[in-house]
Amino acid sequence: MILYDENRRFAFSDFGIEIPVRDSRSSRTFRYLADHPVLGPLRHRWHRRPGTETVSREDLLRVHTPEYVSRLFSDQLEEELLSIYELVGVDGRYNRYRPETAKFPLRGLFEQILERAGGTIACGRLALENGFCFVFGGGMHHAHAGYGSGFCPVNDIVVAVRKLQAEQRIRSAWIIDIDAHKGDGTADLTQDDPSITTLSIHMASGWPLDGDPVKADGRPSDAFVPSDIDIPIAAGEEERYLPELAKGLDQLASRSSTELAVVVSGADPYVQDELPSTHPLQLTLSQMAARDRLVYRFLQDQRIPAAYLMAGGYGERSWEVYAQFLEWVLMERFQGSEKAP
C-alpha cells in the first residue's frame, strides 16, 4: 500500500526555502508507478490517499518536552523554524531562504509538517493491516525531546510508535534507519525505552557528528547518543555498506522481537543526491536497490509488518531511488499473492 495525495503539493520553495527537497520526488515516483504497464491498471489496489489525521499536542507530548511543544504552538514558532531549517547563518543573514519569493508565510509550514506526521501514524496502521505500507513523507529523525534540528521540527517516527502503543496496537517496534545521516534524535529519544530498538547505518563523519562528542559532564552529546545498533560507514568505504547492513539486521533479529518495523528509507546516500552534507556517502543506484531489497526481504522473512517513510532525498534525481524500489516491491507482492499489497 502506498499513501500519497497527488493533489496536495509539499514544496519548501512555497515558503521561500531553498533546501533542495523537490516535490518531484513524490510526484515523479507516483507518476512512474501510475503509468506502469502492469501496476497502473492495478492502482486501486496499491494506492490510498492519507486521511485528515494530524498530530495533536497530546501526541507530541509523548515524545517532546512541554516547553518545546508550547513554543511550537506560540508566537515563537517562526523563530523555531528559522533555526530548525538553518535559514539564518552565523552572520545573521538569510541562508537558503528568500521570504520575498514565498507563496505562504513560514508559520504555515508547521501545519503541513503535522499533517505529514499524521501520515506516518496512518502508515503504521496500514502496515499492521497489510504487512507493508510506504508513505510519501515522514522520517524526521533529527528532532530531539526539547528542540528540532536538521530540517526536523518533530520526531514523527517516535510520535507514531508511541501513538500506536497508546492505542494498544503494538507493544514494541524496531526503527531501521537507512538515511545517510545518523538518526540522532531517534536514538536520544528512545535510549531509555526498551520497547523500541533502533538501528542506524549512516555516514561515519559529517553532520550531525561534526561537533564535540562529549558534554562537560562526561555524557555523550545529543547527536552522539548511540542507537542500539550503529553502523558508521566512512567515506570511500561504500563496498562495506551492504555486508555491514546485513550483519546489523541479523544482530537486530537476535537481540529482540517486534510487532512493527519503521524503516526510515532515505534516498540521500545516492551518489546523485544534491545536499552537500550527504556527499561522504556515495552509493550507486544499483547499490541503493540492493539496500532496499535487503531490508524488505529481511522483514518479510521475519514476518514483521513494515512501515516505510521517505526521509531524506535531495535534488532532481532522488525520485529514481523510490521509484525503482516501489516498482520492485509492488511487482513482488502482486506476483507472490492474490492479496492487495
N, C-alpha and C positions, 0 to 999 in steps of 0.2 A: 504494500500500500504506500502511495506517495501522497503527502499532504502539501498542497500548493494551491493558492488562489491566483490564477493568471490575470485576474482583473485588478489586483492590488499591487502597486509598484512599491518597492522599497529601494530607495537610492539615496546615498549620503549627499549626492550633489543637489538634491531638492532642498537641503538645509545649508547649502553653501560649503559643505565639507568636501575636500578634495582627496580623501583617502581612497585608494583605488579598489573599492569594493563595487563591482558593477552589478546592476540589476540583471545584466545579461547572463550571469552565472546561473540564475534561476530560469529566466525566460528562454534562453537558448537551449538549456538542458531539457526543459519541458517540451519545447517545440520539436526537438530532436526525437523525443520519445513519442509524441503525439503523431508525428509524420512517419514513424517507423512502419514498414510494410506489414509486420506481424503484430507489433504492440499497439499501433494506432487504432485499429478496429476493436481492440480489447480495452480501450481506455476506461470504459465504465467499470472494469474490474480492478484496475490498479490506481485510479486517481480519485482523490476526495479533497474537497476544499475544507480548510480548517473552519471550525465554528467561530463563535464570537467570544470565546473564553479569553479573558485576560487575567493576569496575575494580580491578586489582591494584596493589600498591606499585610493581612494575616499570613499569606503565603510567603511573602518576603521576610517576615519576622521569624520564620522557622530557620532562616539562614543568615540574615543580616541583622546588625545591631539596631536597636530602636533609634539611636541618634542618627545613623546613616539613613534609615528609611524616612525619618522625619525631614531630613534635608532634601531628599528626593521629591517629597510632596510639599515643598515650601518654595519661597521666593529665592532660595539658594540653588535651585535646580540648574539654572543656566551656568552658574559658576562651576558646579559639579561636572556638567557635560563638557565644558571647556577644558577641564583638567583630564577627564577620562579619555577624551578623544585627542588629547595633546594638541589642542588648537591654538595655544599660546606658547611661544618659545621662551627661552630663558631671558631674551632681550625684551620681553613684553610685547613683541609684535605677533600678529596672527601667523600661525603655522598651518599650511594646508587648509586654510579657512578664508573664504571670501563671502562674508554675510551679505554683501550687496547683490550677489547672484542668487541668493536663496529664494525659493518659492514659498517656503513656510518658515515660521520662527523656530529657533533652535529648540525651544521647550517642547515643541510638537514631536520631536524625535523620541522622547521618553514614552509617549503613548504607544508609538509603534513598537518600541522595544518590549513593552509589557505584553502587547499582542503576540509578538513572536515568542516570548517566554510562555505564553498560554499555548502556543503551537507545540512547544516542547512537551508540555504536560499531555496534550492530546496525542502526540506521537507515542508517548509511553503507554497510554491506554490502548491505542490501536495495536501496538506491538504485542501487548499482553493478549489481545484478542486474536490476532492474525499470525503472530510469530515474527513479523518483520514490518517495520514502518520507517520511512525516510521523510523527514520534514525539511522543506526548503527554508531553513533558518536555524537559529539557536546555536548553542555551543560557546557561550560567553564564559570561558573557563578562567579568566584573569580577575574576575571580581572577587574580592575578599569580604570578610564579615563587615568591616567598617568603612570600606571605600571601594569605588570602582577603579578599574585600571585597564590599560591595553585595549581600548575600544569596547569594554565590557562593563556596563553600568550595574547589572545584576547577574548573579550566577544562576542562570536558568536551569543548568544541569542539576545542581543540588536542590534548587527550589522544586523541580519536578519530582525528583526522587522522594523528597520528604513529603510532598503533597500526596503522592501515591501511597506512601507509608501511612500518612494520616487517614487516608481513605480505606486503609487496610486491604489494599490491592496487592501489596508486596510487603515483605519484611526486610529483604536485603537487595542490594544492587551492586553490580560492577560498573565502573566507569572506565572505559578503554579510550584513551586519548591519543589519537594519531595525528593531531595537528603538529605543525612544525615547531611551535613554541611549547615549552613545558606548561602543563596545566597547574600553575602555581596556586591560583585561587582555590581550585577544587581540592588540591592536596591540603591546603591550610584549613579549609572549612571542615574537612572530614577526618582530620588527623586523630581525633579522639572518638570517632564514630565507628564502632566495629561492624555496623550493619552495611557500611559502604566500603568497598575495596577498590582502590584506584591503581591504574597502570597508565604511565605516560612515556611514550617514546618521542624524543624531541632532540633539537639541536643541543649539543653539549655546552655551547657558549653563546654569547649574544643575549639580547633581551629575551626574557626578564632576568637572566642570570648574569647580568653585567654590573651588579652592584656589590656591596660588601656582604659576604655570605653569613656573617655573624653579627648579632646585635651587641650592644655594650654589656648586656647582662649574660652573654655567652650563648644565648638561644639562637637558633637559625633565624635569619631574616625571613620575612614572609615569603619571598619568592623562592627561598631555598628549603622550605619545609618539604621533607621528602614525601613523594607518593608511596603507596605500599610497594609498588614496583616501578622504579625509574630506569629508563634505558636511554642514556645520553649517546648521541651519535656525533662524533667530531667531524669538522669539515674535511672532505676528501675521503671519508670512510663509508660512503654510500653502499658499498658492497656488503657491509656488516648489517645493514638495516633489516633485511628480510630474515636472515637467520636469527638475529637477536630478538626480533619481534616474535618469531615462532617460539623461542625459548621463554620469553616473557609470558606468552599466553599459556604455555604449559605450566609455568610456575603459578600463574593465577588460578588455573583449574585445580592445582594441587593444594592450594592453601585455603580455599573457601568455595562454597557453593552459592548459588544465587537464583533469584526468580526473574531478574531482568538485567540486561546489559544495555547501557547507554554508550554509544560509540560517537566520540567527538571526531567527526570524519573530515578534518580539514584538508583542503586541496593545496595548501600552501607549501608542502615540501616539493611540489612540482617545479622542475627546472625553469618553467616559463612564468612562474609567479612574479609579480611586479612589485611586491613590497620589499624594500631593501633589507629589512631585518630578517627575512627568510632565506637570504642568499647562501648562508653557510650549509644549507641542506639542499641538494640538487638531485632529486630523483627524476628519472625519465618517465614518460607516460606509461611505458610498459611496466616499470617498477611500481608505479602507483597502482596499476591494475592488479599486479601480483599482491601488493599490500592489502588492497581491499578484498580480494578473493580469499586471502589467507584468513583475515579476521572473520569474514562472513562464514566460511566453511568451518572454522573453529567453533563458532557459536551454534551453527547448525548441528555439528557433531555432538555438542554438549546439550542440545535441545533447549537452548536458552533463548527466549524472546529478545529481539534486538531492536532498539530504538536508535536510529541514526540521525545525527544533527550535522548541518552543513559546516559550521565553524568557519575557520579562516580559508580564504581563497581570494586572491587579489589580481586584478587585471583582466584583459580581454580573453584570456585562454583558460581561465580556471574552470569554465564550464565543461571542458573536454574531460576532466577527471571524473566529474559527477556523471556525465552522460555515458561514458564507457562502462562505469560500474553499474549504473541502474539498468542499462540495456542488458548487461550480462545477468544481473540478479533476476530481473523480470522474466527473461527467457528461461533461466534455470527453474524458476518457480512454476511457470506455466507448463514447461515441458515435463517437469517432475511430478506434477499433481494436477488434478482437475479442479482443485480449490483455488479461489482467488488469492493472490499474494497479499 
